[in-house]
């Protein structure tokens, strides 16, 4: 299964100039724990960073800084690792394991943002796959019982 098939779309995004207060409001209304920070490009959005709800708590709230005074660009992670939409689940799990990252923006061959994949999304996909596989044995048993009648 390719990332283009299971990535979450559309992605909730912010710009470097988005205030922390605005970013938190977007996350709350969308029920997401992160926003991909993007720059506009001619044919879409290019991911340049990511900001998480944890970044807001640790870098802003815990430091006593006003969320209206800082922008996403002030606290976003800039060592962004993206994955291509043509990558498979095994490759993405390897990237997550090596990097320790639970959220990865998905891009097309031109680097344009097309989705996001999280470790939870991958686990759900793998669990659904395992569930489907488990039904094979049950169907085989039913088929064998029908043959014996």
C-alpha positions, 0 to 999 in steps of 0.5 A, a space after each residue: 500500500 502506497 502513502 498516496 492511498 493512506 495519507 490523511 488529506 487535506 493536511 491542516 497547514 499554517 504559515 510561518 506568520 501564523 500566530 501561535 494562538 491561531 495555530 492552537 485554534 486551528 488544531 483544536 477545531 480540526 482535532 489534530 496535534 500538528 500543523 505542517 508549516 508551508 510556503 506557497 509555490 506555483 503548483 501547491 504548498 511546499 512543507 518547510 516545518 512542523 509545529 505540534 501541540 507539544 511545541 506550543 505547550 513546551 516552548 510557549 505556555 511553559 515559558 510564560 510567553 503570550 501565544 499572541 506574540 509569537 508566530 509558528 515560525 518562531 517555534 516550528 521544527 525546521 529539520 523536516 523529514 518528508 516522505 514521498 507518496 510512492 513509498 510503501 508502509 514498510 519504508 515509512 515505518 523504517 523512516 519513523 523508526 530511524 528518526 523517531 518521528 511520529 508524523 511525516 508530511 507526504 509529498 509528490 515528486 516535486 516536493 508539493 505537500 499531498 498529505 500527512 501520515 502518522 504512526 497512528 495511521 500506520 498502526 490502523 492500516 496494519 491492524 486492518 490488514 491483519 484483521 483481513 488476513 485473519 478472516 482468510 482462515 475463518 473463510 477457509 474453515 467455512 468453505 471446508 465445512 460446506 464441502 463436507 456436507 
